[in-house]
Amino acid sequence: MTKDGRPSLINDIRLFAGDRYSYLEGQHEAVAYGRRIAWYLNGAGFSLGSFPALYVHFAPSIEVGSARITDNHAEWWHRYVEVGVTKEFPDGLDTLEIAMRGIVAALLTVRPEQADTIGRADMVVREQGEHLRFLLKRNETKKLVTEVSFNIKAWPEPSFLFISHTDKATRAYSEADPIALGWYLEGFDLVSGIRLRDAVNIKEVAHRPTLSGVVKRG
């Protein structure tokens, strides 16, 4: 819950397998998908209620493909959902697809009335992947729109912070050289200090990337 009493926006999805608090290892694309869909939904104003995070536990102890909310070992900051998988998971075939479907199933289990929003998020995140950008800051003057955004790449590749300009008269879209992030969440720490002068080697590009709505960490 936020300080003013509003429900928290989702800002994290974490994946587990095996023991209840053992992170899903070696599946970096699945982890990146979880982060991307969490921030896409954040920009769409999606909430799990008072819980800012969703923990998804892939468990062979329940029916394959099923999803259920559990309060066992739950904490105030996360909703905990178990998703049924085979005993071979995550070493079997189609692990990434199983993980992505499991994340969607977990979201739907918590917020079934938001099926359209969740389905849209899944479609966009699958299509755009690492090219999807999450808007951190937007500033508009009489002549120019400046936007600061970041993407999320699968570990160990670095994510990037982007500064873009849109000329309001010509609609020309330009980008500066991207700034490598040691950790994608560093973008939140850097954004308050970003100024127009930080846009180095800005140049016009042909296609504007897909941006999610403005994301909020808190």
C-alpha positions as CSV (number, residue, x, y, z in Angstrom):
1,M,0.0,0.0,0.0
2,T,1.3,3.5,-0.9
3,K,1.7,6.2,1.8
4,D,-1.5,7.9,0.7
5,G,-3.5,4.7,1.0
6,R,-3.7,3.8,-2.7
7,P,-3.0,0.2,-3.8
8,S,0.6,-0.4,-4.8
9,L,1.5,-0.8,-8.5
10,I,3.3,-4.0,-9.4
11,N,7.0,-3.5,-9.7
12,D,8.6,-7.0,-9.6
13,I,8.0,-10.6,-10.5
14,R,10.4,-13.2,-9.1
15,L,10.6,-16.8,-10.2
16,F,11.3,-19.9,-8.0
17,A,11.6,-23.6,-8.5
18,G,12.4,-26.6,-6.4
19,D,12.6,-25.4,-2.8
20,R,10.2,-22.7,-2.0
21,Y,12.8,-19.9,-1.8
22,S,15.2,-21.2,-4.4
23,Y,15.4,-18.9,-7.4
24,L,14.9,-20.3,-10.9
25,E,18.4,-20.7,-12.0
26,G,19.8,-20.6,-15.6
27,Q,16.6,-19.3,-17.2
28,H,17.7,-15.7,-17.8
29,E,15.2,-15.1,-20.6
30,A,12.3,-16.2,-18.4
31,V,13.6,-13.9,-15.6
32,A,13.8,-11.0,-18.0
33,Y,10.3,-11.7,-19.3
34,G,9.0,-11.6,-15.7
35,R,10.7,-8.2,-15.2
36,R,9.4,-6.8,-18.5
37,I,5.8,-7.8,-18.0
38,A,5.9,-6.5,-14.4
39,W,7.1,-3.0,-15.6
40,Y,4.7,-3.0,-18.5
41,L,1.8,-3.7,-16.2
42,N,3.2,-1.0,-13.8
43,G,3.0,1.5,-16.6
44,A,-0.6,0.4,-17.3
45,G,-1.6,1.1,-13.7
46,F,-1.9,-2.6,-12.7
47,S,-2.0,-3.5,-9.0
48,L,-2.0,-6.7,-7.0
49,G,-3.6,-4.7,-4.1
50,S,-1.2,-4.0,-1.3
51,F,1.5,-6.2,-2.8
52,P,4.1,-4.6,-5.1
53,A,5.7,-7.9,-6.0
54,L,4.5,-11.3,-7.4
55,Y,6.4,-14.4,-6.4
56,V,5.8,-17.4,-8.8
57,H,6.9,-20.8,-7.6
58,F,7.0,-23.5,-10.2
59,A,6.0,-26.6,-8.2
60,P,5.7,-30.3,-9.3
61,S,3.6,-31.0,-6.2
62,I,0.4,-29.6,-7.8
63,E,-1.5,-30.3,-11.0
64,V,0.5,-29.4,-14.1
65,G,-0.8,-26.1,-15.5
66,S,-2.8,-25.1,-12.5
67,A,-2.1,-22.0,-10.4
68,R,-3.1,-21.3,-6.8
69,I,-2.5,-18.5,-4.4
70,T,-1.0,-19.5,-1.1
71,D,-0.3,-17.6,2.1
72,N,2.3,-20.0,3.3
73,H,5.5,-18.1,3.9
74,A,4.0,-15.0,2.3
75,E,5.2,-11.5,3.3
76,W,3.5,-8.1,3.1
77,W,5.4,-7.1,0.0
78,H,4.5,-10.1,-2.3
79,R,1.7,-12.2,-3.5
80,Y,2.8,-15.9,-3.6
81,V,1.4,-18.1,-6.4
82,E,2.3,-21.8,-7.0
83,V,2.2,-23.0,-10.6
84,G,2.1,-26.7,-11.4
85,V,4.9,-28.1,-13.6
86,T,6.4,-31.5,-14.3
87,K,9.2,-33.0,-12.3
88,E,11.5,-32.4,-15.2
89,F,11.1,-28.6,-15.0
90,P,13.3,-26.6,-15.6
91,D,15.4,-29.2,-17.4
92,G,12.8,-30.4,-19.9
93,L,11.7,-29.0,-23.2
94,D,10.1,-25.5,-23.8
95,T,11.1,-24.2,-20.4
96,L,10.9,-20.6,-21.5
97,E,7.4,-21.0,-22.9
98,I,6.2,-22.9,-19.8
99,A,7.6,-20.2,-17.5
100,M,6.0,-17.4,-19.5
101,R,2.6,-19.1,-19.5
102,G,3.0,-19.8,-15.8
103,I,3.7,-16.1,-15.0
104,V,0.5,-15.2,-17.0
105,A,-1.5,-17.9,-15.1
106,A,-0.3,-16.5,-11.8
107,L,-1.3,-13.0,-12.7
108,L,-4.7,-14.2,-13.8
109,T,-5.2,-16.1,-10.6
110,V,-4.6,-13.0,-8.6
111,R,-6.5,-10.6,-10.9
112,P,-8.9,-12.6,-13.1
113,E,-11.0,-9.4,-13.9
114,Q,-7.9,-7.9,-15.5
115,A,-7.6,-10.6,-18.2
116,D,-7.6,-8.2,-21.1
117,T,-4.8,-6.0,-19.6
118,I,-2.7,-9.1,-18.7
119,G,-3.2,-10.6,-22.2
120,R,-2.2,-7.3,-23.9
121,A,0.9,-7.1,-21.7
122,D,1.9,-10.7,-22.6
123,M,1.4,-10.0,-26.3
124,V,3.5,-6.8,-26.3
125,V,6.3,-8.2,-24.1
126,R,6.6,-11.3,-26.3
127,E,6.7,-9.3,-29.5
128,Q,9.1,-6.5,-28.3
129,G,11.3,-8.4,-25.8
130,E,14.5,-6.5,-25.1
131,H,13.5,-3.7,-27.5
132,L,10.5,-2.7,-25.3
133,R,11.3,0.5,-23.4
134,F,9.9,1.7,-20.1
135,L,9.3,5.4,-19.7
136,L,10.9,7.0,-16.6
137,K,10.6,10.7,-17.4
138,R,8.9,12.9,-19.9
139,N,9.4,16.7,-20.3
140,E,7.6,18.9,-22.8
141,T,8.5,22.4,-23.9
142,K,7.0,24.5,-26.7
143,K,9.3,22.9,-29.2
144,L,10.6,19.7,-27.9
145,V,9.5,16.5,-26.0
146,T,12.3,14.8,-24.1
147,E,11.8,11.3,-22.8
148,V,14.1,9.1,-20.7
149,S,13.5,5.4,-20.8
150,F,15.2,2.0,-20.2
151,N,15.1,-1.5,-21.5
152,I,15.6,-4.8,-19.8
153,K,18.0,-7.3,-21.3
154,A,18.5,-10.9,-20.1
155,W,21.6,-11.3,-17.9
156,P,24.5,-11.0,-18.4
157,E,23.9,-8.5,-21.2
158,P,23.6,-4.9,-19.9
159,S,20.4,-2.9,-20.0
160,F,20.4,0.6,-21.3
161,L,19.1,4.1,-20.5
162,F,17.9,6.1,-23.5
163,I,17.4,9.8,-24.0
164,S,15.2,10.9,-26.9
165,H,13.9,14.1,-28.4
166,T,10.8,14.6,-30.6
167,D,10.5,17.9,-32.5
168,K,6.9,19.0,-32.1
169,A,6.8,20.9,-35.3
170,T,8.4,18.3,-37.6
171,R,7.7,15.1,-35.5
172,A,11.3,14.1,-36.1
173,Y,12.5,11.6,-33.5
174,S,16.1,11.6,-32.4
175,E,18.1,9.6,-29.9
176,A,21.3,10.0,-28.0
177,D,23.9,7.3,-27.5
178,P,22.5,4.8,-25.0
179,I,23.9,4.7,-21.5
180,A,24.8,1.2,-20.3
181,L,23.4,0.3,-16.9
182,G,25.2,-2.1,-14.5
183,W,21.7,-3.1,-13.3
184,Y,18.5,-2.0,-15.0
185,L,17.1,-0.5,-11.8
186,E,19.9,2.1,-11.8
187,G,17.8,4.0,-14.3
188,F,15.6,5.1,-11.4
189,D,18.6,6.5,-9.5
190,L,20.0,8.3,-12.6
191,V,16.8,9.8,-14.0
192,S,16.5,12.8,-11.6
193,G,20.0,14.0,-12.7
194,I,19.4,13.6,-16.5
195,R,19.5,16.9,-18.4
196,L,19.5,17.8,-22.1
197,R,23.2,18.1,-22.0
198,D,23.5,14.4,-21.3
199,A,22.2,13.6,-24.7
200,V,25.5,12.9,-26.5
201,N,25.7,12.4,-30.2
202,I,22.0,12.7,-30.7
203,K,20.8,11.7,-34.1
204,E,17.6,11.2,-36.0
205,V,16.3,7.6,-36.3
206,A,13.6,6.2,-38.6
207,H,11.4,4.3,-36.1
208,R,10.2,5.3,-32.7
209,P,10.5,2.4,-30.3
210,T,7.5,1.0,-28.3
211,L,7.2,2.7,-25.0
212,S,5.2,1.6,-22.0
213,G,3.4,4.2,-19.8
214,V,5.4,6.1,-17.2
215,V,6.6,3.5,-14.6
216,K,6.8,4.2,-10.9
217,R,9.1,2.4,-8.5
218,G,7.1,3.2,-5.3
